[in-house]
Amino acid sequence: MCLTIPFRDNFVFIPDWMVTFLYLSLTAATIVAIYLFYNRFKIYGIRRLLKGLSGSAKTNMDTFVKGGLLQRKVLLRNPGALIHVLIFYGTVALFIGTTLVFFDADLLKPFGIKLLQGDLYLYYKVTLDVFGVVFILGVLYATFRRVGLKPSYLHSTKGDYVILLGLLYMGVTGFVLEGLRLTLKPVPWAGWSVVGNELSKLFATYATNPDLLLGTYRALWAAHALVAFFMVASIPYSSLYHIPAAGLNMLLAPKKPLGRMNTPFNLKTMMETGNFEVKVGFNRADDIGWDRRVMLDSCTNCGRCEAVCPATAAGRPLSPRKLIQDLDRFLLSEVRTRGTKDVFESEAVNEDELWSCTSCNACVYECPVYINQLDFIYEFRRSLVAANRLDEYKNRLLLNEATHFNPYGISPSERDVVVEELHARKYQEGARYEYVYWLGCASTFDLRARSIAKSMIKIMEKAEVSYIVLGSGEKCTGDPVRRLGEEGRFQELALQNIETLKKVGAKKIVTHCPHCFNTIKNEYPELGGRFEVFHHSEFISRLMDEGKLKLSRRLELKAALHDACYVARGNAMVNEPRNVLKAVPGLQVVEMKDNRRRTFCCGAGGANYWYKAKEKVAISKLRLNQAMRTEAKILAVECPFCTVMMEDSVKATDAESSLTVRDIAEVVAEAL
């Protein structure tokens, strides 16, 4: 070909026997990779996998594009985001470049077609040089981060270092080979190979010994190819397997509100059919469904979940990263040996780590490959409840819910007494109203939390809202028992509440409790309870927008907002409480370190409010430290459990003179 036209010279300086060796090695590596992938996919069931993809791939394609191709979740956190993006896009570009070479040298050549020539080839060279540098910088940074910076949540294995070394070798030798080629055979367009051209100038000192350069080129060329083939063939059983597994998980993971649990059975259907045969929870590898197995395999061991977990931060025996990694190893071992070991007896999972979880969903929200760690924790808890492996606190919670329909163990009739005390509008048959105000258990039976209900009633009366409360007709929504693992009791409570709400003609429900809000909004619909549900932060914000609520009293104070997990993270509601607080005259709103959807838990969720978990420091104390650093005078909250937890922490640290915990409804009521 004419040297005035830029073109790629394939297999230059490479003898035919080495080219043959290349293709034989590639064939062998491909066969090995296919065999190993086949063995790995057998764990899921290949037919089930294909059927699952055919049913969900189209629905989840946006998740795959945003989460996989655009790295949306990866970019949420630095500096790990920079590393992964550099390596990911560098790899993608180099893979595309290699594919184009394959087309140019193998598929199109028999037809006399030359793809990589002219301007296209020049742009190709510059682009690959840029992404090659990006790739190498990413690998070097990843290595330095593991060896030098060593963040506490990043756990490296020998395999990780082998992978990084292999990637670095391929990136560097790719440029070295280009530099040697240009030294041995200079071309007019060498300047377009930016890095390779500069290296060729270094190698020019050895131009008087072409045999040395040629031998080095051929040796490096063969080694470069063999390392690449080895890494591809080893993907199914190396840390690189997270690449295909994560892609599959993004295409398969069910779309649901972050705060909604899976429903393993329908109690109403079971009662109607008389069929009560159902397996609840996980305790053996066989219990883990094929799609959950894909989810386990997709874990990258990046530690992002561990970095945001409040239980880990408090020194509790839980790391969501370790839980998933240990469970995946247990699964692989059991599948290979066809074992039937109990997951607890094998110590792959221990009970303390499960009870450490506050169900705040921080790990789920943070995971870049869309693993739902809570789904596994809930299933294990269900198996523990089914086996009655509970302490006195958990048993008392279940007993209270069974006998008194609330976690406090107080007589249901007390609800009517509280309604009278609050001077709230109790439902009367035939009454016409717009909203049911759902008081919840905390604001009924806890004196501190009851102040929130008083403030809400004051606000609704001021805004002339048409509402009623249910009094003793209201039962616990079932949130604490469901997250403890007692699905049957949850559904009993839910079905009774749904029946009551339908009986009084409820259409719209307002509640100040995020747990009640999330449960009625996201979990009752599966059981036949479909209502329009508002959290009080959203409701008060709407009243203000509609001009029904005007605030006149100035509060010359600084307030820090503590976002409730089940409002902000679980239901993506972050602007409404801020709008409410900013509408208070004189109030200055500041942010804590962890805010909005990346808020930090108070420690009460996941039924933790009702039992004691082993910890080195209280989770609420960690959150209080963040609040104190803002120098705010008010810690504004939007949950009765957050109110009690944070106020107890304030008292325990003698910080009452510098910080007051107030629900946003209390703040607004004071400003009326």
C-alpha positions as CSV (number, residue, x, y, z in Angstrom):
1,M,0.0,0.0,0.0
2,C,1.2,3.5,-0.8
3,L,3.0,5.1,2.1
4,T,1.4,8.5,1.4
5,I,-2.0,7.1,2.6
6,P,-2.1,6.3,6.4
7,F,-3.0,2.7,7.1
8,R,-2.7,0.0,9.8
9,D,0.0,-2.5,8.9
10,N,-1.3,-5.7,10.6
11,F,1.2,-8.3,11.9
12,V,4.2,-6.3,10.8
13,F,7.5,-8.1,11.7
14,I,5.5,-11.1,13.0
15,P,6.3,-14.4,11.2
16,D,3.5,-16.7,10.0
17,W,4.2,-19.3,12.7
18,M,3.7,-16.7,15.4
19,V,0.4,-15.6,13.8
20,T,-0.7,-19.2,13.7
21,F,0.3,-19.6,17.4
22,L,-1.7,-16.5,18.2
23,Y,-4.9,-17.9,16.6
24,L,-4.4,-21.3,18.3
25,S,-4.0,-19.6,21.7
26,L,-7.0,-17.4,21.1
27,T,-9.0,-20.5,20.2
28,A,-7.9,-22.3,23.3
29,A,-8.6,-19.3,25.5
30,T,-12.1,-18.9,23.9
31,I,-12.9,-22.6,24.5
32,V,-11.8,-22.4,28.1
33,A,-13.7,-19.2,28.7
34,I,-16.9,-20.6,27.2
35,Y,-16.6,-23.7,29.4
36,L,-16.0,-21.7,32.5
37,F,-18.8,-19.3,31.8
38,Y,-21.1,-22.3,31.1
39,N,-20.2,-23.8,34.5
40,R,-20.8,-20.4,36.2
41,F,-24.1,-19.9,34.5
42,K,-25.3,-23.4,35.5
43,I,-25.5,-22.1,39.0
44,Y,-28.4,-19.9,37.9
45,G,-29.9,-22.3,35.4
46,I,-29.2,-21.3,31.8
47,R,-32.9,-21.7,30.7
48,R,-34.1,-19.7,33.7
49,L,-31.5,-17.0,33.0
50,L,-32.5,-16.7,29.4
51,K,-36.2,-16.7,30.2
52,G,-35.6,-14.0,32.9
53,L,-33.7,-11.8,30.5
54,S,-36.4,-12.1,27.9
55,G,-39.0,-11.0,30.4
56,S,-37.1,-8.1,32.2
57,A,-34.3,-6.9,29.8
58,K,-36.6,-4.4,28.0
59,T,-38.0,-3.1,31.2
60,N,-34.6,-2.7,32.9
61,M,-32.7,-1.4,29.8
62,D,-32.7,2.1,31.3
63,T,-31.1,0.8,34.4
64,F,-28.4,-1.0,32.4
65,V,-27.7,2.1,30.3
66,K,-27.6,4.5,33.2
67,G,-26.0,2.3,35.8
68,G,-23.8,0.2,33.5
69,L,-22.8,2.2,30.4
70,L,-23.1,5.7,32.0
71,Q,-21.8,4.6,35.4
72,R,-24.5,6.8,37.1
73,K,-24.2,5.2,40.6
74,V,-20.4,4.9,40.3
75,L,-20.1,8.6,39.9
76,L,-22.0,9.2,43.2
77,R,-18.8,8.7,45.2
78,N,-15.3,9.9,44.9
79,P,-12.4,9.1,44.6
80,G,-13.4,5.6,43.7
81,A,-15.6,7.0,41.0
82,L,-12.7,8.5,39.1
83,I,-10.7,5.2,39.2
84,H,-13.6,3.1,37.9
85,V,-14.6,5.6,35.2
86,L,-11.0,5.8,33.9
87,I,-10.6,2.1,33.8
88,F,-14.1,1.3,32.5
89,Y,-14.1,3.8,29.6
90,G,-10.5,3.1,28.8
91,T,-11.3,-0.6,28.6
92,V,-14.4,0.0,26.4
93,A,-12.4,2.2,24.0
94,L,-9.5,-0.3,23.8
95,F,-12.0,-3.2,23.3
96,I,-13.7,-1.3,20.4
97,G,-10.2,-0.6,19.0
98,T,-9.3,-4.3,19.1
99,T,-12.6,-5.2,17.5
100,L,-11.9,-2.9,14.6
101,V,-8.5,-4.5,14.2
102,F,-10.1,-7.9,14.1
103,F,-12.5,-6.7,11.4
104,D,-9.7,-5.1,9.4
105,A,-7.2,-8.0,9.6
106,D,-9.5,-11.0,9.5
107,L,-13.1,-10.4,8.5
108,L,-12.7,-7.8,5.7
109,K,-9.3,-8.8,4.3
110,P,-10.6,-11.7,2.2
111,F,-12.9,-9.3,0.5
112,G,-10.1,-6.9,-0.3
113,I,-11.5,-4.2,2.0
114,K,-9.2,-2.1,4.1
115,L,-11.0,-0.5,7.0
116,L,-8.3,1.2,9.0
117,Q,-6.7,3.7,6.6
118,G,-6.8,7.3,5.7
119,D,-8.3,9.9,8.1
120,L,-10.3,7.2,9.9
121,Y,-7.1,5.4,10.9
122,L,-5.5,8.7,12.1
123,Y,-8.4,9.5,14.3
124,Y,-8.4,5.9,15.5
125,K,-4.8,6.2,16.6
126,V,-5.3,9.4,18.5
127,T,-8.4,8.2,20.2
128,L,-6.8,4.9,21.3
129,D,-3.8,6.8,22.6
130,V,-5.9,9.1,24.7
131,F,-8.0,6.3,26.1
132,G,-4.9,4.1,26.6
133,V,-3.4,6.8,28.8
134,V,-6.7,7.2,30.6
135,F,-6.7,3.4,31.2
136,I,-3.2,3.3,32.6
137,L,-3.8,6.3,34.9
138,G,-6.9,4.6,36.2
139,V,-5.0,1.3,36.9
140,L,-2.1,3.2,38.6
141,Y,-4.5,5.2,40.8
142,A,-6.4,2.0,41.7
143,T,-3.2,0.3,42.7
144,F,-2.0,3.4,44.7
145,R,-5.4,3.6,46.4
146,R,-5.1,-0.1,47.6
147,V,-1.4,0.0,48.5
148,G,-1.0,3.6,49.7
149,L,-4.3,5.2,50.7
150,K,-5.9,2.0,52.0
151,P,-9.5,3.3,52.8
152,S,-11.0,1.2,55.6
153,Y,-13.8,-0.1,53.5
154,L,-11.6,-1.2,50.6
155,H,-10.6,-4.8,51.0
156,S,-8.1,-6.2,48.5
157,T,-7.2,-9.8,47.7
158,K,-4.1,-11.3,45.9
159,G,-6.4,-11.8,42.9
160,D,-7.1,-8.1,42.8
161,Y,-3.4,-7.3,42.5
162,V,-2.9,-9.9,39.8
163,I,-5.7,-8.4,37.8
164,L,-4.3,-4.8,38.2
165,L,-0.9,-6.0,37.3
166,G,-2.2,-7.7,34.2
167,L,-4.2,-4.7,33.1
168,L,-1.2,-2.4,33.7
169,Y,1.0,-4.8,31.7
170,M,-1.3,-4.8,28.7
171,G,-1.7,-1.0,28.8
172,V,2.0,-0.2,29.0
173,T,3.2,-2.9,26.6
174,G,0.6,-1.7,24.1
175,F,2.4,1.6,23.9
176,V,5.9,0.1,24.0
177,L,5.0,-2.2,21.0
178,E,3.8,0.9,19.1
179,G,7.0,2.7,19.9
180,L,9.2,-0.3,18.8
181,R,7.2,-0.6,15.6
182,L,7.7,3.0,14.7
183,T,11.4,2.7,15.5
184,L,11.8,-0.3,13.2
185,K,9.5,1.1,10.5
186,P,9.1,4.9,10.6
187,V,6.0,6.3,8.8
188,P,5.0,9.9,7.8
189,W,2.0,9.8,10.1
190,A,3.9,8.7,13.2
191,G,3.0,11.9,15.0
192,W,-0.7,10.7,15.3
193,S,0.5,7.9,17.6
194,V,1.2,10.5,20.3
195,V,2.7,8.2,23.0
196,G,4.2,5.6,20.6
197,N,6.0,8.3,18.7
198,E,7.6,9.7,21.8
199,L,8.7,6.3,22.9
200,S,10.2,5.6,19.5
201,K,12.5,8.6,20.0
202,L,13.7,6.9,23.2
203,F,14.2,3.6,21.4
204,A,16.1,5.3,18.5
205,T,19.4,5.0,20.4
206,Y,19.1,1.2,19.8
207,A,18.3,1.6,16.1
208,T,21.9,0.4,15.3
209,N,20.9,-3.0,16.7
210,P,17.7,-3.8,14.8
211,D,17.9,-7.5,15.7
212,L,17.6,-6.6,19.4
213,L,14.6,-4.4,18.7
214,L,13.0,-7.0,16.5
215,G,13.4,-9.8,19.0
216,T,12.1,-7.6,21.8
217,Y,9.1,-6.6,19.7
218,R,8.2,-10.2,18.9
219,A,8.6,-11.4,22.5
220,L,6.5,-8.5,23.9
221,W,3.9,-9.0,21.2
222,A,3.5,-12.7,22.1
223,A,3.5,-12.0,25.9
224,H,1.0,-9.1,25.4
225,A,-1.4,-11.4,23.5
226,L,-1.0,-14.3,26.0
227,V,-1.7,-12.1,29.0
228,A,-4.8,-10.8,27.4
229,F,-6.0,-14.3,26.5
230,F,-5.3,-15.5,30.0
231,M,-7.3,-12.7,31.6
232,V,-10.3,-13.2,29.3
233,A,-10.3,-16.9,30.0
234,S,-10.1,-16.4,33.7
235,I,-13.0,-13.9,33.9
236,P,-15.6,-16.5,35.2
237,Y,-13.5,-17.2,38.3
238,S,-11.8,-13.9,39.0
239,S,-12.9,-10.6,40.3
240,L,-13.5,-9.5,36.7
241,Y,-16.6,-11.7,36.7
242,H,-18.4,-8.8,38.3
243,I,-18.5,-7.2,34.8
244,P,-20.9,-9.7,33.1
245,A,-22.6,-10.5,36.4
246,A,-23.3,-6.8,37.2
247,G,-24.7,-6.3,33.7
248,L,-27.0,-9.3,34.1
249,N,-28.1,-8.1,37.5
250,M,-29.0,-4.7,36.2
251,L,-31.1,-6.3,33.5
252,L,-32.8,-8.7,36.0
253,A,-33.1,-6.8,39.3
254,P,-36.8,-6.1,40.0
255,K,-37.9,-2.5,40.0
256,K,-39.6,-1.5,43.2
257,P,-39.6,1.4,45.7
258,L,-36.5,1.3,47.8
259,G,-38.5,1.0,51.0
260,R,-40.7,-2.0,49.9
261,M,-40.0,-5.5,51.1
262,N,-40.7,-8.6,49.0
263,T,-43.9,-10.5,49.8
264,P,-43.3,-14.2,50.0
265,F,-47.0,-15.2,50.2
266,N,-50.4,-13.7,50.4
267,L,-52.1,-14.6,53.7
268,K,-55.6,-13.8,52.4
269,T,-55.2,-16.1,49.4
270,M,-53.8,-18.9,51.7
271,M,-56.8,-18.5,54.0
272,E,-59.2,-18.7,51.1
273,T,-57.6,-21.8,49.6
274,G,-56.7,-23.5,52.8
275,N,-53.2,-24.1,51.5
276,F,-50.6,-23.0,54.1
277,E,-47.6,-24.8,52.7
278,V,-45.0,-22.2,52.2
279,K,-41.3,-21.9,52.8
280,V,-40.3,-18.6,54.3
281,G,-36.8,-17.3,54.6
282,F,-33.3,-18.5,53.6
283,N,-31.2,-21.0,55.6
284,R,-29.7,-23.2,52.9
285,A,-28.1,-22.5,49.5
286,D,-31.1,-24.1,47.7
287,D,-33.4,-21.4,49.2
288,I,-31.6,-18.7,47.3
289,G,-33.3,-18.2,43.9
290,W,-31.5,-18.1,40.6
291,D,-31.9,-14.3,40.3
292,R,-30.6,-13.7,43.8
293,R,-27.5,-15.9,42.8
294,V,-26.8,-13.5,39.9
295,M,-27.1,-10.6,42.4
296,L,-24.6,-12.2,44.7
297,D,-22.1,-12.8,41.9
298,S,-22.3,-9.2,40.8
299,C,-20.7,-7.9,43.9
300,T,-17.5,-6.1,43.1
301,N,-16.2,-6.0,46.7
302,C,-15.8,-2.3,46.3
303,G,-16.9,-1.6,49.9
304,R,-19.2,1.3,49.1
305,C,-22.0,-0.3,51.1
306,E,-19.7,-0.7,54.1
307,A,-18.6,2.9,53.8
308,V,-22.1,4.2,54.3
309,C,-23.5,1.6,56.7
310,P,-24.4,3.1,60.1
311,A,-24.1,-0.3,61.7
312,T,-20.5,-0.7,60.5
313,A,-19.7,2.9,61.6
314,A,-21.1,2.2,65.1
315,G,-18.9,-0.9,65.5
316,R,-21.7,-3.4,65.1
317,P,-20.9,-6.9,63.8
318,L,-22.3,-6.1,60.3
319,S,-20.6,-5.2,57.1
320,P,-23.0,-5.5,54.1
321,R,-20.0,-6.1,51.9
322,K,-18.7,-9.0,53.9
323,L,-22.2,-10.4,54.2
324,I,-22.7,-10.6,50.5
325,Q,-19.1,-11.8,49.9
326,D,-19.4,-14.6,52.5
327,L,-22.8,-15.6,51.2
328,D,-21.5,-15.8,47.6
329,R,-18.6,-18.0,48.7
330,F,-21.0,-20.2,50.7
331,L,-23.3,-20.5,47.7
332,L,-20.5,-21.5,45.3
333,S,-19.1,-24.0,47.7
334,E,-22.5,-25.6,48.3
335,V,-23.3,-25.8,44.6
336,R,-20.0,-27.4,43.7
337,T,-20.3,-30.0,46.5
338,R,-24.1,-30.3,46.3
339,G,-24.2,-29.6,50.0
340,T,-27.2,-29.0,52.2
341,K,-25.5,-27.1,55.1
342,D,-27.4,-24.7,57.2
343,V,-26.1,-21.2,56.5
344,F,-26.0,-20.4,60.3
345,E,-24.4,-23.6,61.4
346,S,-21.7,-23.2,58.7
347,E,-21.1,-19.7,60.1
348,A,-21.3,-18.1,56.6
349,V,-23.8,-15.8,58.2
350,N,-24.2,-15.1,61.9
351,E,-27.3,-13.9,63.8
352,D,-25.7,-10.8,65.3
353,E,-24.8,-9.2,62.0
354,L,-28.4,-9.7,60.8
355,W,-29.9,-8.0,63.9
356,S,-27.4,-5.2,63.6
357,C,-29.1,-3.9,60.4
358,T,-31.4,-0.8,60.7
359,S,-32.9,-1.3,57.3
360,C,-32.0,2.2,56.4
361,N,-31.3,1.2,52.7
362,A,-28.0,3.1,52.6
363,C,-26.2,0.1,51.2
364,V,-28.9,-0.6,48.6
365,Y,-28.9,3.0,47.4
366,E,-25.1,3.2,47.3
367,C,-24.4,-0.1,45.5
368,P,-23.2,0.6,41.9
369,V,-24.3,-2.8,40.6
370,Y,-27.8,-2.7,42.1
371,I,-27.5,-5.4,44.8
372,N,-30.3,-5.3,47.4
373,Q,-28.4,-6.4,50.5
374,L,-31.6,-5.9,52.6
375,D,-33.5,-8.6,50.7
376,F,-31.0,-11.2,51.9
377,I,-31.0,-9.8,55.5
378,Y,-34.8,-9.9,55.6
379,E,-35.0,-13.5,54.3
380,F,-32.5,-14.7,56.9
381,R,-34.4,-12.9,59.6
382,R,-37.6,-14.6,58.5
383,S,-35.9,-18.0,58.8
384,L,-34.7,-17.1,62.4
385,V,-38.3,-16.0,63.3
386,A,-39.7,-19.2,61.9
387,A,-37.2,-21.2,64.0
388,N,-38.0,-19.1,67.1
389,R,-34.4,-18.1,67.5
390,L,-35.3,-14.8,69.2
391,D,-34.3,-13.1,72.4
392,E,-36.7,-11.8,75.0
393,Y,-37.0,-8.3,73.5
394,K,-37.9,-9.6,70.0
395,N,-40.4,-12.1,71.5
396,R,-42.0,-9.3,73.6
397,L,-42.4,-7.2,70.5
398,L,-44.2,-10.1,68.7
399,L,-46.3,-10.8,71.8
400,N,-47.3,-7.1,72.1
401,E,-48.3,-6.9,68.5
402,A,-50.4,-10.2,68.8
403,T,-52.2,-9.2,71.9
404,H,-52.5,-5.4,71.8
405,F,-51.9,-4.7,68.1
406,N,-49.1,-2.3,68.9
407,P,-45.4,-2.7,69.9
408,Y,-45.7,-1.0,73.2
409,G,-48.1,-3.6,74.7
410,I,-50.6,-0.9,75.8
411,S,-54.3,-1.5,75.6
412,P,-55.8,-0.5,72.3
413,S,-58.5,1.4,74.1
414,E,-55.8,3.9,75.1
415,R,-55.9,5.1,71.5
416,D,-59.4,6.6,72.1
417,V,-58.2,8.3,75.3
418,V,-55.4,9.9,73.4
419,V,-57.7,11.1,70.7
420,E,-59.8,12.9,73.3
421,E,-56.7,14.4,74.8
422,L,-55.6,15.7,71.4
423,H,-59.1,17.1,70.7
424,A,-58.9,15.4,67.3
425,R,-61.9,14.8,65.1
426,K,-62.7,11.1,65.6
427,Y,-64.5,9.3,62.8
428,Q,-68.3,9.1,63.1
429,E,-70.3,6.9,60.8
430,G,-71.6,8.8,57.8
431,A,-69.1,11.7,58.4
432,R,-67.7,13.4,55.3
433,Y,-64.0,14.2,55.3
434,E,-61.0,14.4,52.9
435,Y,-58.1,12.9,54.9
436,V,-57.5,10.2,57.4
437,Y,-54.8,11.4,59.8
438,W,-52.9,8.3,60.8
439,L,-51.5,8.9,64.2
440,G,-49.3,5.8,64.4
441,C,-48.2,3.9,67.5
442,A,-45.4,6.2,68.6
443,S,-47.4,9.4,68.8
444,T,-50.2,7.6,70.5
445,F,-48.2,5.7,73.2
446,D,-45.0,7.8,73.6
447,L,-45.5,11.1,75.4
448,R,-42.6,12.8,73.6
449,A,-43.8,11.8,70.2
450,R,-47.4,12.7,71.0
451,S,-46.3,16.4,70.8
452,I,-45.9,15.9,67.0
453,A,-49.5,14.8,66.7
454,K,-50.6,17.8,68.7
455,S,-48.7,20.1,66.4
456,M,-50.1,18.4,63.3
457,I,-53.7,18.8,64.6
458,K,-53.0,22.5,65.3
459,I,-51.7,22.9,61.7
460,M,-54.7,21.1,60.1
461,E,-57.2,23.0,62.2
462,K,-55.5,26.3,61.2
463,A,-55.5,25.3,57.5
464,E,-59.1,24.2,57.8
465,V,-58.3,20.7,56.6
466,S,-61.2,18.2,56.5
467,Y,-59.8,15.2,58.4
468,I,-60.7,12.4,60.9
469,V,-58.7,10.0,63.1
470,L,-59.6,6.4,63.8
471,G,-58.8,6.0,67.4
472,S,-59.0,2.4,68.5
473,G,-59.9,1.5,64.9
474,E,-56.2,2.1,64.1
475,K,-53.7,-0.8,64.6
476,C,-49.9,-0.9,64.1
477,T,-49.2,-0.9,60.4
478,G,-47.0,-3.9,60.9
479,D,-43.7,-2.3,59.9
480,P,-41.7,-3.4,63.0
481,V,-42.8,-7.1,62.9
482,R,-42.3,-7.3,59.1
483,R,-38.8,-6.0,59.3
484,L,-38.1,-8.2,62.3
485,G,-39.0,-11.2,60.0
486,E,-42.6,-12.1,61.1
487,E,-44.4,-11.9,57.7
488,G,-47.6,-13.6,58.9
489,R,-48.3,-11.2,61.7
490,F,-47.5,-8.2,59.4
491,Q,-50.1,-9.3,56.9
492,E,-52.7,-9.9,59.7
493,L,-52.3,-6.4,60.9
494,A,-52.2,-5.0,57.4
495,L,-55.4,-6.8,56.3
496,Q,-57.2,-5.5,59.4
497,N,-56.1,-2.0,58.8
498,I,-57.0,-2.1,55.1
499,E,-60.5,-3.4,56.0
500,T,-61.0,-0.6,58.5
501,L,-59.8,2.1,56.0
502,K,-62.1,0.8,53.3
503,K,-65.0,0.6,55.8
504,V,-64.6,4.3,56.6
505,G,-64.2,5.2,53.0
506,A,-60.6,6.4,53.2
507,K,-59.1,7.8,50.0
508,K,-56.3,10.0,51.3
509,I,-54.1,9.4,54.3
510,V,-51.7,11.7,56.1
511,T,-49.2,10.5,58.6
512,H,-46.1,12.0,60.2
513,C,-44.5,8.6,60.7
514,P,-42.2,7.6,57.8
515,H,-42.6,3.9,58.7
516,C,-46.4,4.1,58.6
517,F,-46.1,6.2,55.4
518,N,-43.8,3.8,53.6
519,T,-45.8,0.7,54.7
520,I,-49.2,2.0,53.7
521,K,-48.0,3.6,50.5
522,N,-45.6,0.9,49.2
523,E,-46.5,-2.4,50.9
524,Y,-50.3,-2.3,51.4
525,P,-51.1,-2.2,47.7
526,E,-49.9,-5.8,47.2
527,L,-52.5,-6.8,49.8
528,G,-55.4,-4.8,48.3
529,G,-54.9,-1.5,50.1
530,R,-54.5,1.3,47.6
531,F,-54.7,4.8,49.0
532,E,-53.2,8.2,48.3
533,V,-50.6,8.6,51.1
534,F,-48.9,11.8,52.2
535,H,-46.0,12.2,54.6
536,H,-46.6,15.3,56.8
537,S,-43.6,17.1,55.3
538,E,-45.1,16.8,51.9
539,F,-48.6,17.6,53.2
540,I,-47.5,20.8,55.1
541,S,-45.5,21.9,52.1
542,R,-48.6,21.5,49.9
543,L,-50.7,23.5,52.4
544,M,-48.2,26.3,52.2
545,D,-48.1,26.2,48.4
546,E,-51.9,26.4,48.3
547,G,-51.9,29.5,50.6
548,K,-53.8,27.7,53.4
549,L,-51.0,28.0,55.9
550,K,-49.3,31.3,56.6
551,L,-46.5,31.6,59.1
552,S,-46.1,34.9,61.0
553,R,-43.9,34.3,64.0
554,R,-40.2,34.7,63.4
555,L,-37.7,32.1,64.7
556,E,-34.2,33.7,64.6
557,L,-32.4,30.4,64.8
558,K,-30.3,28.0,62.8
559,A,-31.8,24.6,62.0
560,A,-30.1,21.4,60.7
561,L,-32.5,19.0,59.0
562,H,-32.1,15.3,59.7
563,D,-33.6,13.5,56.7
564,A,-35.6,10.3,57.7
565,C,-34.4,7.2,55.9
566,Y,-37.8,6.1,54.8
567,V,-38.8,9.5,53.5
568,A,-35.6,10.8,51.8
569,R,-33.9,7.6,50.7
570,G,-36.8,5.2,50.7
571,N,-39.2,7.5,48.9
572,A,-37.0,10.2,47.3
573,M,-38.7,13.0,49.2
574,V,-36.0,15.6,50.0
575,N,-37.2,19.0,48.9
576,E,-40.5,19.1,50.8
577,P,-39.1,19.3,54.3
578,R,-36.6,21.9,53.3
579,N,-39.3,24.0,51.7
580,V,-41.3,23.8,54.9
581,L,-38.4,24.9,57.1
582,K,-37.3,27.7,54.7
583,A,-40.8,29.1,54.8
584,V,-40.4,29.7,58.6
585,P,-39.6,33.4,59.0
586,G,-36.1,34.0,60.3
587,L,-35.1,30.3,60.3
588,Q,-31.7,29.6,58.7
589,V,-31.5,26.0,57.3
590,V,-28.1,24.3,57.2
591,E,-27.1,20.9,56.0
592,M,-25.3,18.1,57.9
593,K,-22.5,16.1,56.3
594,D,-24.9,13.2,55.2
595,N,-28.1,14.7,53.8
596,R,-30.9,14.2,51.4
597,R,-30.9,10.6,49.9
598,R,-27.5,10.0,51.4
599,T,-28.7,10.7,54.9
600,F,-27.4,8.9,58.0
601,C,-29.8,6.7,60.1
602,C,-30.8,7.5,63.7
603,G,-30.6,3.8,64.6
604,A,-34.3,3.0,65.2
605,G,-35.2,1.3,61.9
606,G,-35.4,-2.4,61.1
607,A,-37.2,-2.9,64.4
608,N,-34.0,-1.9,66.2
609,Y,-36.0,0.4,68.4
610,W,-37.4,-2.6,70.1
611,Y,-34.3,-4.6,71.0
612,K,-30.7,-4.1,71.8
613,A,-27.9,-4.6,69.2
614,K,-24.2,-5.0,70.1
615,E,-22.4,-1.8,69.2
616,K,-19.3,0.2,70.3
617,V,-21.1,3.6,70.0
618,A,-24.7,4.5,69.5
619,I,-25.7,5.2,65.9
620,S,-27.7,8.2,67.1
621,K,-24.6,9.6,68.8
622,L,-22.7,9.5,65.4
623,R,-25.6,11.4,63.8
624,L,-25.7,13.9,66.7
625,N,-22.0,14.6,66.2
626,Q,-22.8,15.6,62.6
627,A,-25.6,17.9,63.8
628,M,-23.3,19.5,66.5
629,R,-20.7,20.4,63.9
630,T,-23.3,22.6,62.1
631,E,-23.6,24.8,65.2
632,A,-27.4,24.6,64.7
633,K,-29.7,25.3,67.6
634,I,-32.5,23.1,66.3
635,L,-32.2,19.6,64.9
636,A,-35.3,19.4,62.8
637,V,-36.5,15.8,62.2
638,E,-39.5,14.3,60.4
639,C,-40.1,11.1,62.3
640,P,-41.3,10.3,65.8
641,F,-38.7,7.6,66.2
642,C,-35.9,9.9,65.0
643,T,-37.3,12.5,67.5
644,V,-37.0,10.1,70.5
645,M,-33.6,8.6,69.4
646,M,-32.0,11.9,68.8
647,E,-33.4,13.5,71.9
648,D,-32.2,10.7,74.0
649,S,-28.7,11.1,72.5
650,V,-28.8,14.8,73.2
651,K,-29.6,14.1,76.9
652,A,-27.0,11.4,77.1
653,T,-24.3,13.8,76.0
654,D,-25.5,16.8,78.1
655,A,-26.1,18.8,74.9
656,E,-29.6,20.1,75.8
657,S,-28.4,23.6,76.3
658,S,-26.9,23.8,72.8
659,L,-29.3,21.8,70.7
660,T,-33.0,21.1,70.7
661,V,-34.7,18.3,68.7
662,R,-37.9,19.3,67.1
663,D,-40.1,17.7,64.5
664,I,-40.9,20.0,61.5
665,A,-44.5,20.0,62.5
666,E,-43.5,21.4,65.9
667,V,-41.4,24.0,64.3
668,V,-44.3,25.1,62.0
669,A,-46.8,25.0,64.8
670,E,-44.6,27.4,66.8
671,A,-44.4,29.8,63.9
672,L,-48.1,30.0,63.3
